[in-house]
Amino acid sequence: MSELKVIGAGGGGPRMPRIEDETMRSGATARVVELLCEGPIEGFATPAQPERSIFLEGTPVMNPDGTKNFAGFEYTFHNGTPDQPLLEGFDMTEFYTPVGAQLICRSPSAPVGSQTPTPVVRQIDNVEVSHIVVIIDIAEMYHSYENGDVKANAWALSIETRTDTTGWGEVFRIDRNDKITSQVQKSFRIELPAVPTTGLTYRQVRVTKTWGADSGQNGTHRFGGNIYWNGYVEQISTQMRYPNTAVIGFNVKAEQFSSVPSRKYRMKLLKVRVPDGYDPVTRTYPALWNGSFSNVAVWSDNPAWCLRDLLLSKRYGLGEYMDVSQIDDYELYRIGKYCDELVPNGAGGFEPRFTLNCLFSDRDQALDVVRNIVSVFRGMALWDGTRFSVVQDRPGPVVMQYTPANVVD
C-alpha cells in the first residue's frame, strides 16, 4: 500500500463573534422614610445587631454571624421621643409621579444623522418643589452586526426646564456609547428654576433623546436603543423631626432591587407604665403592691398593661374621656399576674400564658379595639356608666352557694 500524503494549510475554524462587555449598571436610588409606630418604643429586637431585625424582601440585612446581605445598606432610626433630632440625611419630602413615555429619536431604518426627536414634557405645579429627580429606564443599547458581533450604540439625552417667563434652557446633558442588553435605570437630580413672581406660576421639564437609533431591525443589523422616561420625584426641602413617632429612613439601590423592596421589622414597640416593683423582663411582681405605677414607661408585652395604657393615653387612646379613677387597677393587676405565669410551650420549655404582639394600623371603634385586646387573655370588658372593669375567665377558689334547701335539719 502506498502512503497518502496530505499537504495544505492547517488550523483555522469558524470566526467567533466579538461581543463587547456591558458598560452600564443601574444607578438609581430609592429613599424610604417609614413611620413605624407611636413612640417612644423600645427599639429593635436585636439591639446589639439592629440590622438583623430589618428585612428587605423577606431577607435580613445582616446574618447572625455579622455578614451583610445587602452591600452599602445604611439607615437612620429614631425611637419616637417628643424631642428627637432631625432624621439625618432625609431632609426632603418626596413625591413620585409616573410618566411611562418612550423617548423616540430615530427609526433604526433611517439614515444616521436623520434624527427626529420627540420630546416629552411634564409640568410641575407645586410651587414648593425645589428639585426633581428624573428617572430614566434604558431598556437596551447595542448594535448587532450580521457576523454576530455585538457592540456599543451611541445615544444622547437632554433635560431642559422653563417657566412662563423664560424659554427652554438645558440643565443636564449626557452623551454616551454603551452596550446594554438588560434594563438599566438611571436617575438625574436637577434644580428647578425659581417660581415666577408675576403672572402664571407654572414650571415645565422637557426630556429629549437627542441622538441614537431606537430598537429595531435595519437589514442585517439589529439596534437596541429604546429609552423611557419612567417618572420623576418632586423634592421639597423640609426639616422633619417626626416627634412622638418611631421612624426609620434608608436608601436602596436599583442594582439590588428592581423596585422599592417590601420591608419588615422585628421590634419591641410601645413603652407603657407598669406597676411599681414589676420587672417586665423576668415577669416578677413585688410581694406587696401599693397600687402605684412607675413614672417611667418601659416595654412590656403583657396585655393587661398594654390595655391600661390604651385606656389612659390622650394621644391615641381614651384618655380624653376617662381617667385613672375610672379603672379597676387591682383587677388588672390580678389579670396581669395570671398572664405572666409560665406555662409549657410544647417544645420542652416555658412561655408566658398570654402576650400581646400586634400593631394597630387603622382607625377603629374604641369598644371594638378594647374587646380585641381583652379577648387575648380570655377577658370581657365591662362599663357600668362610671367605671371600667374587666372580667377574666381563669381558675378561682372553689365556691358553693348554700340555700335553705341544702339544710337537712
NUVOZA-908138 format. One record per residue (C-alpha): residue number from 1; residue in three letters; chain; x, y, z. Coordinates in steps of 0.001 Angstrom, whole numbers. Layout:
residues N
k  r  c  X  Y  Z
NUM  Ala  A  X  Y  Z
...
This chain:
residues 409
k  r  c  X  Y  Z
1  Met  A  0  0  0
2  Ser  A  1405  3404  -903
3  Glu  A  1489  6209  1693
4  Leu  A  -1004  9042  1169
5  Lys  A  351  12484  1943
6  Val  A  -1996  15405  2634
7  Ile  A  -449  18832  2106
8  Gly  A  -2196  22112  2846
9  Ala  A  -2682  24937  5309
10  Gly  A  -3659  23610  8721
11  Gly  A  -5593  25146  11604
12  Gly  A  -8360  27668  11212
13  Gly  A  -12007  27318  12076
14  Pro  A  -15169  29407  12192
15  Arg  A  -14848  33041  13279
16  Met  A  -16126  33698  16808
17  Pro  A  -18400  36734  17209
18  Arg  A  -16991  39596  19226
19  Ile  A  -19353  40690  21992
20  Glu  A  -18385  43731  23994
21  Asp  A  -18799  43850  27774
22  Glu  A  -21711  45593  29446
23  Thr  A  -20847  49234  30041
24  Met  A  -23531  50453  32454
25  Arg  A  -25295  49312  35606
26  Ser  A  -28371  50718  37319
27  Gly  A  -27555  53703  39479
28  Ala  A  -30953  54901  40696
29  Thr  A  -31565  55076  44422
30  Ala  A  -34888  54977  46269
31  Arg  A  -35123  56882  49544
32  Val  A  -37521  55321  52034
33  Val  A  -38835  57031  55169
34  Glu  A  -41167  54755  57099
35  Leu  A  -43235  55599  60157
36  Leu  A  -43184  52507  62360
37  Cys  A  -45292  53207  65418
38  Glu  A  -46413  55688  68014
39  Gly  A  -43432  56399  70261
40  Pro  A  -41416  56129  72259
41  Ile  A  -40698  52474  71565
42  Glu  A  -38038  50123  72933
43  Gly  A  -36330  49531  69568
44  Phe  A  -35049  46598  67558
45  Ala  A  -35476  43052  68841
46  Thr  A  -31701  42533  68416
47  Pro  A  -30257  45786  69832
48  Ala  A  -26635  44592  69581
49  Gln  A  -27099  43963  65835
50  Pro  A  -30090  46050  64736
51  Glu  A  -29752  45127  61053
52  Arg  A  -30624  41518  61902
53  Ser  A  -34119  42838  62655
54  Ile  A  -34543  44629  59308
55  Phe  A  -35840  42508  56437
56  Leu  A  -35933  43510  52756
57  Glu  A  -37993  41214  50551
58  Gly  A  -38009  38732  53438
59  Thr  A  -34193  38617  53727
60  Pro  A  -32434  40029  56822
61  Val  A  -29975  42823  56133
62  Met  A  -27472  41110  58448
63  Asn  A  -26892  37443  59233
64  Pro  A  -26271  36163  62792
65  Asp  A  -22534  35920  62020
66  Gly  A  -22412  39638  61186
67  Thr  A  -22136  39330  57398
68  Lys  A  -24276  41666  55270
69  Asn  A  -26721  40500  52618
70  Phe  A  -27025  43965  51052
71  Ala  A  -23786  45840  50488
72  Gly  A  -23777  49518  51377
73  Phe  A  -27053  49430  53320
74  Glu  A  -27272  52346  55757
75  Tyr  A  -30175  53548  57839
76  Thr  A  -31193  56197  60353
77  Phe  A  -33578  55357  63189
78  His  A  -35304  57323  65962
79  Asn  A  -37458  55643  68606
80  Gly  A  -40126  58347  68846
81  Thr  A  -39306  60677  71727
82  Pro  A  -41024  64095  71811
83  Asp  A  -37730  65970  71313
84  Gln  A  -35911  63572  68980
85  Pro  A  -33431  65118  66486
86  Leu  A  -33916  65598  62770
87  Leu  A  -33779  62468  60638
88  Glu  A  -30231  62917  59359
89  Gly  A  -29867  62574  55599
90  Phe  A  -33612  62780  54978
91  Asp  A  -34304  66497  54795
92  Met  A  -36558  66165  51770
93  Thr  A  -40209  65298  51392
94  Glu  A  -40531  63369  48134
95  Phe  A  -43458  62531  45834
96  Tyr  A  -43113  60149  42893
97  Thr  A  -45085  60809  39697
98  Pro  A  -45062  58152  36929
99  Val  A  -44586  59129  33282
100  Gly  A  -44008  55884  31355
101  Ala  A  -43292  57522  27981
102  Gln  A  -40802  56336  25361
103  Leu  A  -38224  58866  24216
104  Ile  A  -38248  58495  20427
105  Cys  A  -35336  59779  18346
106  Arg  A  -34596  57886  15100
107  Ser  A  -36072  54833  13429
108  Pro  A  -33418  52117  13023
109  Ser  A  -34122  52063  9274
110  Ala  A  -33496  55796  8888
111  Pro  A  -30071  57090  7822
112  Val  A  -27606  58033  10552
113  Gly  A  -27905  61730  11308
114  Ser  A  -31574  61994  10366
115  Gln  A  -32695  62474  13955
116  Thr  A  -36340  63345  14575
117  Pro  A  -36501  63631  18387
118  Thr  A  -39898  63631  20051
119  Pro  A  -39539  65339  23459
120  Val  A  -41739  64540  26434
121  Val  A  -42895  67454  28603
122  Arg  A  -44321  67494  32104
123  Gln  A  -45479  70441  34210
124  Ile  A  -44574  70905  37876
125  Asp  A  -47473  72673  39583
126  Asn  A  -46321  72569  43214
127  Val  A  -44538  75868  43845
128  Glu  A  -42762  74434  46910
129  Val  A  -40783  71908  44849
130  Ser  A  -37118  72931  44599
131  His  A  -35641  69905  42802
132  Ile  A  -36836  66904  40859
133  Val  A  -35165  63571  40188
134  Val  A  -35713  62414  36605
135  Ile  A  -35755  58599  36397
136  Ile  A  -34781  57048  33054
137  Asp  A  -35109  53384  32012
138  Ile  A  -32723  52183  29313
139  Ala  A  -34344  49004  28029
140  Glu  A  -31367  48052  25809
141  Met  A  -28499  49723  23996
142  Tyr  A  -26365  47881  21406
143  His  A  -25584  47382  17699
144  Ser  A  -25670  43771  16477
145  Tyr  A  -23926  43022  13163
146  Glu  A  -24524  40361  10521
147  Asn  A  -21390  38470  11570
148  Gly  A  -22633  38144  15167
149  Asp  A  -20593  40967  16666
150  Val  A  -22412  42979  19334
151  Lys  A  -21015  46420  20014
152  Ala  A  -21976  49631  21767
153  Asn  A  -24551  52047  20391
154  Ala  A  -24321  55820  20690
155  Trp  A  -27041  57815  22432
156  Ala  A  -27590  61244  23971
157  Leu  A  -30143  62726  26346
158  Ser  A  -31060  66290  27215
159  Ile  A  -33123  67680  30129
160  Glu  A  -34449  71239  29903
161  Thr  A  -36604  73475  32075
162  Arg  A  -38609  76645  31568
163  Thr  A  -41193  78890  33230
164  Asp  A  -43970  81051  31825
165  Thr  A  -41490  83940  31560
166  Thr  A  -38403  82132  30213
167  Gly  A  -37580  79888  27274
168  Trp  A  -36206  76381  27401
169  Gly  A  -32803  76096  28996
170  Glu  A  -30713  72917  29156
171  Val  A  -29834  71917  32719
172  Phe  A  -28434  68428  32066
173  Arg  A  -26978  66546  29129
174  Ile  A  -25431  63105  28702
175  Asp  A  -23657  61681  25614
176  Arg  A  -22561  58059  25778
177  Asn  A  -21655  54989  23768
178  Asp  A  -22975  51908  25606
179  Lys  A  -23620  48225  25255
180  Ile  A  -26576  47210  27453
181  Thr  A  -28638  44040  26995
182  Ser  A  -30831  44158  30138
183  Gln  A  -32739  47107  31523
184  Val  A  -30759  49728  33397
185  Gln  A  -32279  52544  35455
186  Lys  A  -30586  55881  35960
187  Ser  A  -31688  58963  37899
188  Phe  A  -30622  62568  37432
189  Arg  A  -31335  65275  40019
190  Ile  A  -31930  68757  38635
191  Glu  A  -32749  72096  40204
192  Leu  A  -35914  73790  39050
193  Pro  A  -35976  77478  38143
194  Ala  A  -37417  79899  40656
195  Val  A  -41176  80343  40643
196  Pro  A  -42200  83457  38663
197  Thr  A  -43318  86321  40889
198  Thr  A  -45909  87665  38439
199  Gly  A  -48382  86131  36046
200  Leu  A  -48745  82372  35804
201  Thr  A  -46576  80227  38022
202  Tyr  A  -46048  77070  36001
203  Arg  A  -42706  75350  35505
204  Gln  A  -42079  72669  32909
205  Val  A  -39490  69944  32357
206  Arg  A  -38643  68540  28920
207  Val  A  -36709  65312  28369
208  Thr  A  -35412  64534  24876
209  Lys  A  -33390  61705  23378
210  Thr  A  -31294  63815  21012
211  Trp  A  -29193  61097  19364
212  Gly  A  -29323  57374  18660
213  Ala  A  -31396  54750  16890
214  Asp  A  -34415  53245  18598
215  Ser  A  -34749  49476  18884
216  Gly  A  -35429  47622  15640
217  Gln  A  -34024  45981  12522
218  Asn  A  -32159  47614  9652
219  Gly  A  -31444  44954  7056
220  Thr  A  -28990  42531  8626
221  His  A  -28256  44887  11507
222  Arg  A  -30160  44932  14767
223  Phe  A  -30250  48005  17011
224  Gly  A  -31151  48165  20657
225  Gly  A  -31863  51708  21759
226  Asn  A  -35234  52150  23465
227  Ile  A  -35172  54661  26326
228  Tyr  A  -38158  55522  28541
229  Trp  A  -38922  58335  30935
230  Asn  A  -40018  56226  33907
231  Gly  A  -41149  59124  36106
232  Tyr  A  -39891  61862  38368
233  Val  A  -39659  62568  42074
234  Glu  A  -40606  66009  43370
235  Gln  A  -38438  67109  46286
236  Ile  A  -39426  69695  48901
237  Ser  A  -36852  70819  51446
238  Thr  A  -38158  70070  54931
239  Gln  A  -36856  69809  58470
240  Met  A  -38844  66907  59884
241  Arg  A  -38407  65590  63429
242  Tyr  A  -41458  63313  63496
243  Pro  A  -41990  63864  67261
244  Asn  A  -43619  61021  69229
245  Thr  A  -43217  58755  66187
246  Ala  A  -40755  55909  65724
247  Val  A  -39278  56358  62252
248  Ile  A  -36627  54760  60047
249  Gly  A  -35040  56058  56856
250  Phe  A  -32737  54291  54398
251  Asn  A  -31650  54167  50761
252  Val  A  -31957  51189  48397
253  Lys  A  -30117  50884  45089
254  Ala  A  -31762  49862  41828
255  Glu  A  -28894  47463  41087
256  Gln  A  -30060  45400  44094
257  Phe  A  -33843  45756  43639
258  Ser  A  -35935  46321  40526
259  Ser  A  -38490  48236  42625
260  Val  A  -38819  49507  46183
261  Pro  A  -38496  46311  48267
262  Ser  A  -41025  45117  50813
263  Arg  A  -39932  45828  54394
264  Lys  A  -40429  44019  57672
265  Tyr  A  -39014  44731  61116
266  Arg  A  -38687  42779  64345
267  Met  A  -39287  45406  67004
268  Lys  A  -40166  45867  70627
269  Leu  A  -42713  48612  70245
270  Leu  A  -44581  50995  72523
271  Lys  A  -43428  51557  76092
272  Val  A  -46105  51581  78810
273  Arg  A  -46318  52261  82534
274  Val  A  -46288  49145  84713
275  Pro  A  -46904  48508  88436
276  Asp  A  -44165  49638  90819
277  Gly  A  -41855  46744  91617
278  Tyr  A  -42776  44779  88497
279  Asp  A  -39909  43591  86272
280  Pro  A  -41140  43167  82665
281  Val  A  -38038  41158  81709
282  Thr  A  -38242  38492  84430
283  Arg  A  -42026  38981  84812
284  Thr  A  -41751  39075  88598
285  Tyr  A  -44043  41045  90897
286  Pro  A  -43484  42588  94329
287  Ala  A  -44543  40644  97419
288  Leu  A  -46850  43518  98342
289  Trp  A  -48120  46061  95821
290  Asn  A  -49138  49530  96986
291  Gly  A  -51335  50294  93972
292  Ser  A  -48947  52763  92275
293  Phe  A  -47413  52654  88806
294  Ser  A  -43944  53540  87502
295  Asn  A  -43282  57104  86372
296  Val  A  -41032  55895  83549
297  Ala  A  -42583  53849  80745
298  Val  A  -40919  50534  79856
299  Trp  A  -41533  47916  77204
300  Ser  A  -43942  45124  78103
301  Asp  A  -45982  42648  76053
302  Asn  A  -48321  41890  78970
303  Pro  A  -51807  42577  77525
304  Ala  A  -53136  43930  80830
305  Trp  A  -50624  46801  80916
306  Cys  A  -50988  47461  77189
307  Leu  A  -54759  47740  77715
308  Arg  A  -54354  50175  80612
309  Asp  A  -52023  52350  78513
310  Leu  A  -54575  52474  75683
311  Leu  A  -57366  53443  78067
312  Leu  A  -55421  56355  79580
313  Ser  A  -53473  57757  76612
314  Lys  A  -54706  61146  75421
315  Arg  A  -52786  60870  72117
316  Tyr  A  -54031  57555  70763
317  Gly  A  -56389  56159  73398
318  Leu  A  -59376  57072  75556
319  Gly  A  -57605  59478  77889
320  Glu  A  -59828  62357  76806
321  Tyr  A  -62886  60504  78105
322  Met  A  -61716  58636  81221
323  Asp  A  -59057  58868  83925
324  Val  A  -57285  56522  86321
325  Ser  A  -60080  56792  88917
326  Gln  A  -62416  55019  86498
327  Ile  A  -60215  51916  86046
328  Asp  A  -60138  48907  88369
329  Asp  A  -56334  48671  88671
330  Tyr  A  -56426  45875  91239
331  Glu  A  -58367  43577  88940
332  Leu  A  -55966  44436  86113
333  Tyr  A  -53106  43572  88478
334  Arg  A  -54573  40111  89096
335  Ile  A  -55089  39649  85344
336  Gly  A  -51511  40787  84634
337  Lys  A  -50062  38247  87071
338  Tyr  A  -52135  35468  85513
339  Cys  A  -50936  36464  82019
340  Asp  A  -47290  36351  83132
341  Glu  A  -47450  32883  84657
342  Leu  A  -45184  30472  82772
343  Val  A  -46779  27501  81040
344  Pro  A  -45287  24712  78852
345  Asn  A  -44682  25855  75277
346  Gly  A  -44922  22388  73735
347  Ala  A  -41229  22303  72864
348  Gly  A  -39816  21379  76240
349  Gly  A  -39644  24949  77558
350  Phe  A  -41915  27545  79079
351  Glu  A  -43554  30755  77937
352  Pro  A  -45914  33370  79410
353  Arg  A  -49554  32339  79341
354  Phe  A  -50716  35410  77364
355  Thr  A  -48754  38089  75482
356  Leu  A  -49823  40881  73141
357  Asn  A  -47795  41442  69952
358  Cys  A  -49758  43485  67446
359  Leu  A  -49816  46736  65512
360  Phe  A  -52965  48815  65056
361  Ser  A  -52634  50429  61637
362  Asp  A  -56230  51571  61061
363  Arg  A  -58671  53708  62995
364  Asp  A  -61476  51673  64554
365  Gln  A  -64294  51957  67074
366  Ala  A  -62905  52245  70609
367  Leu  A  -65094  49470  72004
368  Asp  A  -64039  47098  69214
369  Val  A  -60341  47776  69905
370  Val  A  -60795  47207  73648
371  Arg  A  -62708  43974  73031
372  Asn  A  -59966  42734  70712
373  Ile  A  -57315  43275  73378
374  Val  A  -59243  41738  76288
375  Ser  A  -60017  38700  74127
376  Val  A  -56278  37969  74122
377  Phe  A  -56444  36953  77794
378  Arg  A  -59973  35477  77698
379  Gly  A  -61493  38590  79172
380  Met  A  -64664  40611  78838
381  Ala  A  -64807  44406  79157
382  Leu  A  -67456  45923  81441
383  Trp  A  -68606  49549  81759
384  Asp  A  -71235  50444  84325
385  Gly  A  -71522  54079  83289
386  Thr  A  -68903  55396  85694
387  Arg  A  -66171  52745  85948
388  Phe  A  -64330  50371  83636
389  Ser  A  -63525  46823  84693
390  Val  A  -62555  43512  83141
391  Val  A  -63725  40003  83947
392  Gln  A  -61338  37188  83045
393  Asp  A  -62068  33514  82547
394  Arg  A  -59470  31987  84866
395  Pro  A  -59494  29408  87672
396  Gly  A  -60663  30734  91024
397  Pro  A  -61424  29474  94554
398  Val  A  -63936  26639  94772
399  Val  A  -67235  28196  95879
400  Met  A  -70590  26579  96567
401  Gln  A  -73747  28504  97263
402  Tyr  A  -75898  27182  100136
403  Thr  A  -79617  27820  100427
404  Pro  A  -82202  26560  102971
405  Ala  A  -82878  23723  100539
406  Asn  A  -79376  22361  101303
407  Val  A  -80064  22183  105064
408  Val  A  -81422  18860  106327
409  Asp  A  -82027  19854  109924
